[in-house]
Amino acid sequence: MIFSIRLTEDERSLAESYAALHSISVGDAFKQALFERIENEYDISVGRDAYEEYLKDQKTYSMEEMKEILGL
């Protein structure tokens, strides 16, 4: 799949400088940025869900209790 992105000269220059600094193509820099953003938003969502579950039952466990629960 091919995408086209319109950038200002300043944005293009910044993207090219970033890509050169990391020895990658501008396309790879944009792909990395996109997938990092998706991953970060997913992590935030999972963390938010876990925190909501924690708020429902704030029981915590020691490392020894967790090992016993998990059979380790």
Backbone as XML, in Angstrom:
<?xml version="1.0"?>
<chain id="A" units="angstrom">
  <residue number="1" name="MET">
    <atom name="N" x="0.848" y="-1.167" z="0.000"/>
    <atom name="CA" x="0.000" y="0.000" z="0.000"/>
    <atom name="C" x="0.896" y="1.234" z="0.000"/>
  </residue>
  <residue number="2" name="ILE">
    <atom name="N" x="0.548" y="2.185" z="-0.793"/>
    <atom name="CA" x="1.338" y="3.400" z="-0.917"/>
    <atom name="C" x="0.526" y="4.573" z="-0.394"/>
  </residue>
  <residue number="3" name="PHE">
    <atom name="N" x="1.174" y="5.440" z="0.389"/>
    <atom name="CA" x="0.538" y="6.648" z="0.902"/>
    <atom name="C" x="1.299" y="7.861" z="0.405"/>
  </residue>
  <residue number="4" name="SER">
    <atom name="N" x="0.580" y="8.938" z="0.287"/>
    <atom name="CA" x="1.187" y="10.211" z="-0.072"/>
    <atom name="C" x="0.859" y="11.205" z="1.033"/>
  </residue>
  <residue number="5" name="ILE">
    <atom name="N" x="1.866" y="11.900" z="1.517"/>
    <atom name="CA" x="1.674" y="12.867" z="2.600"/>
    <atom name="C" x="2.210" y="14.218" z="2.142"/>
  </residue>
  <residue number="6" name="ARG">
    <atom name="N" x="1.406" y="15.230" z="2.295"/>
    <atom name="CA" x="1.842" y="16.583" z="1.956"/>
    <atom name="C" x="2.509" y="17.201" z="3.179"/>
  </residue>
  <residue number="7" name="LEU">
    <atom name="N" x="3.720" y="17.688" z="2.983"/>
    <atom name="CA" x="4.471" y="18.313" z="4.061"/>
    <atom name="C" x="4.922" y="19.697" z="3.626"/>
  </residue>
  <residue number="8" name="THR">
    <atom name="N" x="5.049" y="20.576" z="4.612"/>
    <atom name="CA" x="5.668" y="21.864" z="4.324"/>
    <atom name="C" x="7.163" y="21.624" z="4.143"/>
  </residue>
  <residue number="9" name="GLU">
    <atom name="N" x="7.850" y="22.602" z="3.636"/>
    <atom name="CA" x="9.311" y="22.461" z="3.481"/>
    <atom name="C" x="9.983" y="22.210" z="4.822"/>
  </residue>
  <residue number="10" name="ASP">
    <atom name="N" x="9.527" y="22.898" z="5.868"/>
    <atom name="CA" x="10.111" y="22.698" z="7.204"/>
    <atom name="C" x="9.850" y="21.282" z="7.708"/>
  </residue>
  <residue number="11" name="GLU">
    <atom name="N" x="8.633" y="20.793" z="7.505"/>
    <atom name="CA" x="8.305" y="19.430" z="7.934"/>
    <atom name="C" x="9.122" y="18.409" z="7.159"/>
  </residue>
  <residue number="12" name="ARG">
    <atom name="N" x="9.247" y="18.605" z="5.850"/>
    <atom name="CA" x="10.029" y="17.689" z="5.020"/>
    <atom name="C" x="11.483" y="17.680" z="5.463"/>
  </residue>
  <residue number="13" name="SER">
    <atom name="N" x="12.027" y="18.850" z="5.715"/>
    <atom name="CA" x="13.419" y="18.958" z="6.155"/>
    <atom name="C" x="13.622" y="18.246" z="7.494"/>
  </residue>
  <residue number="14" name="LEU">
    <atom name="N" x="12.693" y="18.441" z="8.407"/>
    <atom name="CA" x="12.786" y="17.790" z="9.714"/>
    <atom name="C" x="12.707" y="16.270" z="9.566"/>
  </residue>
  <residue number="15" name="ALA">
    <atom name="N" x="11.761" y="15.787" z="8.751"/>
    <atom name="CA" x="11.609" y="14.345" z="8.535"/>
    <atom name="C" x="12.869" y="13.757" z="7.905"/>
  </residue>
  <residue number="16" name="GLU">
    <atom name="N" x="13.427" y="14.433" z="6.936"/>
    <atom name="CA" x="14.644" y="13.949" z="6.287"/>
    <atom name="C" x="15.820" y="13.950" z="7.244"/>
  </residue>
  <residue number="17" name="SER">
    <atom name="N" x="15.926" y="14.977" z="8.071"/>
    <atom name="CA" x="17.021" y="15.038" z="9.048"/>
    <atom name="C" x="16.894" y="13.903" z="10.062"/>
  </residue>
  <residue number="18" name="TYR">
    <atom name="N" x="15.680" y="13.670" z="10.527"/>
    <atom name="CA" x="15.444" y="12.594" z="11.485"/>
    <atom name="C" x="15.822" y="11.250" z="10.870"/>
  </residue>
  <residue number="19" name="ALA">
    <atom name="N" x="15.353" y="11.018" z="9.651"/>
    <atom name="CA" x="15.634" y="9.748" z="8.978"/>
    <atom name="C" x="17.135" y="9.565" z="8.781"/>
  </residue>
  <residue number="20" name="ALA">
    <atom name="N" x="17.818" y="10.614" z="8.351"/>
    <atom name="CA" x="19.267" y="10.529" z="8.138"/>
    <atom name="C" x="19.993" y="10.250" z="9.452"/>
  </residue>
  <residue number="21" name="LEU">
    <atom name="N" x="19.561" y="10.897" z="10.522"/>
    <atom name="CA" x="20.183" y="10.708" z="11.832"/>
    <atom name="C" x="20.100" y="9.252" z="12.274"/>
  </residue>
  <residue number="22" name="HIS">
    <atom name="N" x="19.004" y="8.579" z="11.910"/>
    <atom name="CA" x="18.799" y="7.188" z="12.309"/>
    <atom name="C" x="19.118" y="6.193" z="11.193"/>
  </residue>
  <residue number="23" name="SER">
    <atom name="N" x="19.689" y="6.690" z="10.116"/>
    <atom name="CA" x="20.099" y="5.849" z="8.980"/>
    <atom name="C" x="18.952" y="5.000" z="8.434"/>
  </residue>
  <residue number="24" name="ILE">
    <atom name="N" x="17.798" y="5.624" z="8.290"/>
    <atom name="CA" x="16.635" y="4.954" z="7.727"/>
    <atom name="C" x="16.014" y="5.862" z="6.669"/>
  </residue>
  <residue number="25" name="SER">
    <atom name="N" x="15.137" y="5.298" z="5.869"/>
    <atom name="CA" x="14.451" y="6.112" z="4.866"/>
    <atom name="C" x="13.359" y="6.940" z="5.539"/>
  </residue>
  <residue number="26" name="VAL">
    <atom name="N" x="12.923" y="7.976" z="4.861"/>
    <atom name="CA" x="11.828" y="8.790" z="5.383"/>
    <atom name="C" x="10.566" y="7.930" z="5.520"/>
  </residue>
  <residue number="27" name="GLY">
    <atom name="N" x="10.332" y="7.054" z="4.543"/>
    <atom name="CA" x="9.175" y="6.158" z="4.625"/>
    <atom name="C" x="9.232" y="5.274" z="5.852"/>
  </residue>
  <residue number="28" name="ASP">
    <atom name="N" x="10.414" y="4.717" z="6.146"/>
    <atom name="CA" x="10.553" y="3.875" z="7.336"/>
    <atom name="C" x="10.374" y="4.689" z="8.611"/>
  </residue>
  <residue number="29" name="ALA">
    <atom name="N" x="10.843" y="5.929" z="8.601"/>
    <atom name="CA" x="10.663" y="6.796" z="9.769"/>
    <atom name="C" x="9.181" y="7.024" z="10.039"/>
  </residue>
  <residue number="30" name="PHE">
    <atom name="N" x="8.409" y="7.283" z="8.974"/>
    <atom name="CA" x="6.977" y="7.474" z="9.154"/>
    <atom name="C" x="6.298" y="6.189" z="9.604"/>
  </residue>
  <residue number="31" name="LYS">
    <atom name="N" x="6.698" y="5.042" z="9.058"/>
    <atom name="CA" x="6.106" y="3.768" z="9.477"/>
    <atom name="C" x="6.388" y="3.519" z="10.952"/>
  </residue>
  <residue number="32" name="GLN">
    <atom name="N" x="7.635" y="3.739" z="11.366"/>
    <atom name="CA" x="7.984" y="3.525" z="12.770"/>
    <atom name="C" x="7.166" y="4.437" z="13.673"/>
  </residue>
  <residue number="33" name="ALA">
    <atom name="N" x="7.047" y="5.699" z="13.281"/>
    <atom name="CA" x="6.285" y="6.654" z="14.093"/>
    <atom name="C" x="4.823" y="6.232" z="14.200"/>
  </residue>
  <residue number="34" name="LEU">
    <atom name="N" x="4.248" y="5.806" z="13.094"/>
    <atom name="CA" x="2.849" y="5.377" z="13.095"/>
    <atom name="C" x="2.640" y="4.192" z="14.022"/>
  </residue>
  <residue number="35" name="PHE">
    <atom name="N" x="3.477" y="3.152" z="13.876"/>
    <atom name="CA" x="3.270" y="1.955" z="14.672"/>
    <atom name="C" x="3.625" y="2.163" z="16.141"/>
  </residue>
  <residue number="36" name="GLU">
    <atom name="N" x="4.577" y="3.040" z="16.438"/>
    <atom name="CA" x="4.858" y="3.380" z="17.835"/>
    <atom name="C" x="3.651" y="4.079" z="18.445"/>
  </residue>
  <residue number="37" name="ARG">
    <atom name="N" x="3.021" y="4.968" z="17.684"/>
    <atom name="CA" x="1.827" y="5.673" z="18.175"/>
    <atom name="C" x="0.700" y="4.680" z="18.446"/>
  </residue>
  <residue number="38" name="ILE">
    <atom name="N" x="0.489" y="3.746" z="17.523"/>
    <atom name="CA" x="-0.555" y="2.731" z="17.720"/>
    <atom name="C" x="-0.251" y="1.899" z="18.959"/>
  </residue>
  <residue number="39" name="GLU">
    <atom name="N" x="0.988" y="1.471" z="19.104"/>
    <atom name="CA" x="1.380" y="0.663" z="20.266"/>
    <atom name="C" x="1.187" y="1.435" z="21.564"/>
  </residue>
  <residue number="40" name="ASN">
    <atom name="N" x="1.588" y="2.711" z="21.575"/>
    <atom name="CA" x="1.432" y="3.523" z="22.785"/>
    <atom name="C" x="-0.034" y="3.685" z="23.165"/>
  </residue>
  <residue number="41" name="GLU">
    <atom name="N" x="-0.886" y="3.943" z="22.181"/>
    <atom name="CA" x="-2.303" y="4.097" z="22.481"/>
    <atom name="C" x="-2.910" y="2.786" z="22.969"/>
  </residue>
  <residue number="42" name="TYR">
    <atom name="N" x="-2.463" y="1.661" z="22.409"/>
    <atom name="CA" x="-2.936" y="0.355" z="22.874"/>
    <atom name="C" x="-2.497" y="0.131" z="24.327"/>
  </residue>
  <residue number="43" name="ASP">
    <atom name="N" x="-1.229" y="0.419" z="24.621"/>
    <atom name="CA" x="-0.717" y="0.251" z="25.983"/>
    <atom name="C" x="-1.493" y="1.116" z="26.970"/>
  </residue>
  <residue number="44" name="ILE">
    <atom name="N" x="-1.805" y="2.350" z="26.583"/>
    <atom name="CA" x="-2.573" y="3.235" z="27.448"/>
    <atom name="C" x="-3.955" y="2.648" z="27.699"/>
  </residue>
  <residue number="45" name="SER">
    <atom name="N" x="-4.574" y="2.118" z="26.670"/>
    <atom name="CA" x="-5.909" y="1.531" z="26.799"/>
    <atom name="C" x="-5.882" y="0.319" z="27.725"/>
  </residue>
  <residue number="46" name="VAL">
    <atom name="N" x="-4.894" y="-0.554" z="27.548"/>
    <atom name="CA" x="-4.777" y="-1.737" z="28.403"/>
    <atom name="C" x="-4.506" y="-1.318" z="29.846"/>
  </residue>
  <residue number="47" name="GLY">
    <atom name="N" x="-3.643" y="-0.332" z="30.018"/>
    <atom name="CA" x="-3.341" y="0.166" z="31.366"/>
    <atom name="C" x="-4.560" y="0.772" z="32.031"/>
  </residue>
  <residue number="48" name="ARG">
    <atom name="N" x="-5.329" y="1.526" z="31.275"/>
    <atom name="CA" x="-6.546" y="2.146" z="31.800"/>
    <atom name="C" x="-7.544" y="1.061" z="32.220"/>
  </residue>
  <residue number="49" name="ASP">
    <atom name="N" x="-7.698" y="0.048" z="31.382"/>
    <atom name="CA" x="-8.605" y="-1.058" z="31.717"/>
    <atom name="C" x="-8.143" y="-1.779" z="32.984"/>
  </residue>
  <residue number="50" name="ALA">
    <atom name="N" x="-6.838" y="-2.027" z="33.087"/>
    <atom name="CA" x="-6.292" y="-2.714" z="34.264"/>
    <atom name="C" x="-6.504" y="-1.872" z="35.517"/>
  </residue>
  <residue number="51" name="TYR">
    <atom name="N" x="-6.324" y="-0.558" z="35.390"/>
    <atom name="CA" x="-6.524" y="0.312" z="36.546"/>
    <atom name="C" x="-7.984" y="0.306" z="36.973"/>
  </residue>
  <residue number="52" name="GLU">
    <atom name="N" x="-8.909" y="0.318" z="36.031"/>
    <atom name="CA" x="-10.334" y="0.257" z="36.365"/>
    <atom name="C" x="-10.669" y="-1.047" z="37.085"/>
  </residue>
  <residue number="53" name="GLU">
    <atom name="N" x="-10.067" y="-2.152" z="36.644"/>
    <atom name="CA" x="-10.262" y="-3.434" z="37.326"/>
    <atom name="C" x="-9.695" y="-3.372" z="38.740"/>
  </residue>
  <residue number="54" name="TYR">
    <atom name="N" x="-8.530" y="-2.753" z="38.889"/>
    <atom name="CA" x="-7.911" y="-2.615" z="40.207"/>
    <atom name="C" x="-8.810" y="-1.808" z="41.143"/>
  </residue>
  <residue number="55" name="LEU">
    <atom name="N" x="-9.415" y="-0.755" z="40.617"/>
    <atom name="CA" x="-10.282" y="0.072" z="41.458"/>
    <atom name="C" x="-11.492" y="-0.702" z="41.961"/>
  </residue>
  <residue number="56" name="LYS">
    <atom name="N" x="-11.948" y="-1.707" z="41.234"/>
    <atom name="CA" x="-13.080" y="-2.530" z="41.658"/>
    <atom name="C" x="-12.696" y="-3.419" z="42.839"/>
  </residue>
  <residue number="57" name="ASP">
    <atom name="N" x="-11.469" y="-3.918" z="42.841"/>
    <atom name="CA" x="-10.969" y="-4.795" z="43.912"/>
    <atom name="C" x="-9.501" y="-4.468" z="44.121"/>
  </residue>
  <residue number="58" name="GLN">
    <atom name="N" x="-9.219" y="-3.706" z="45.155"/>
    <atom name="CA" x="-7.859" y="-3.208" z="45.364"/>
    <atom name="C" x="-6.975" y="-4.170" z="46.153"/>
  </residue>
  <residue number="59" name="LYS">
    <atom name="N" x="-7.327" y="-5.438" z="46.138"/>
    <atom name="CA" x="-6.489" y="-6.448" z="46.800"/>
    <atom name="C" x="-5.157" y="-6.546" z="46.078"/>
  </residue>
  <residue number="60" name="THR">
    <atom name="N" x="-4.088" y="-6.522" z="46.833"/>
    <atom name="CA" x="-2.753" y="-6.692" z="46.256"/>
    <atom name="C" x="-2.146" y="-7.972" z="46.813"/>
  </residue>
  <residue number="61" name="TYR">
    <atom name="N" x="-1.120" y="-8.460" z="46.124"/>
    <atom name="CA" x="-0.481" y="-9.712" z="46.520"/>
    <atom name="C" x="1.021" y="-9.504" z="46.600"/>
  </residue>
  <residue number="62" name="SER">
    <atom name="N" x="1.636" y="-10.200" z="47.559"/>
    <atom name="CA" x="3.095" y="-10.190" z="47.652"/>
    <atom name="C" x="3.650" y="-11.103" z="46.565"/>
  </residue>
  <residue number="63" name="MET">
    <atom name="N" x="4.942" y="-11.018" z="46.339"/>
    <atom name="CA" x="5.588" y="-11.861" z="45.336"/>
    <atom name="C" x="5.413" y="-13.337" z="45.716"/>
  </residue>
  <residue number="64" name="GLU">
    <atom name="N" x="5.531" y="-13.652" z="46.994"/>
    <atom name="CA" x="5.376" y="-15.025" z="47.425"/>
    <atom name="C" x="3.954" y="-15.519" z="47.166"/>
  </residue>
  <residue number="65" name="GLU">
    <atom name="N" x="2.953" y="-14.671" z="47.441"/>
    <atom name="CA" x="1.563" y="-15.058" z="47.186"/>
    <atom name="C" x="1.339" y="-15.294" z="45.697"/>
  </residue>
  <residue number="66" name="MET">
    <atom name="N" x="1.890" y="-14.447" z="44.853"/>
    <atom name="CA" x="1.723" y="-14.616" z="43.411"/>
    <atom name="C" x="2.373" y="-15.907" z="42.933"/>
  </residue>
  <residue number="67" name="LYS">
    <atom name="N" x="3.548" y="-16.216" z="43.437"/>
    <atom name="CA" x="4.210" y="-17.465" z="43.059"/>
    <atom name="C" x="3.333" y="-18.662" z="43.426"/>
  </residue>
  <residue number="68" name="GLU">
    <atom name="N" x="2.732" y="-18.598" z="44.608"/>
    <atom name="CA" x="1.862" y="-19.693" z="45.063"/>
    <atom name="C" x="0.618" y="-19.779" z="44.173"/>
  </residue>
  <residue number="69" name="ILE">
    <atom name="N" x="-0.006" y="-18.629" z="43.878"/>
    <atom name="CA" x="-1.206" y="-18.601" z="43.038"/>
    <atom name="C" x="-0.903" y="-19.171" z="41.657"/>
  </residue>
  <residue number="70" name="LEU">
    <atom name="N" x="0.276" y="-18.822" z="41.128"/>
    <atom name="CA" x="0.651" y="-19.257" z="39.779"/>
    <atom name="C" x="1.337" y="-20.624" z="39.754"/>
  </residue>
  <residue number="71" name="GLY">
    <atom name="N" x="1.555" y="-21.199" z="40.935"/>
    <atom name="CA" x="2.174" y="-22.513" z="41.011"/>
    <atom name="C" x="3.649" y="-22.503" z="40.634"/>
  </residue>
  <residue number="72" name="LEU">
    <atom name="N" x="4.327" y="-21.432" z="40.959"/>
    <atom name="CA" x="5.769" y="-21.325" z="40.633"/>
    <atom name="C" x="6.648" y="-21.642" z="41.821"/>
  </residue>
</chain>
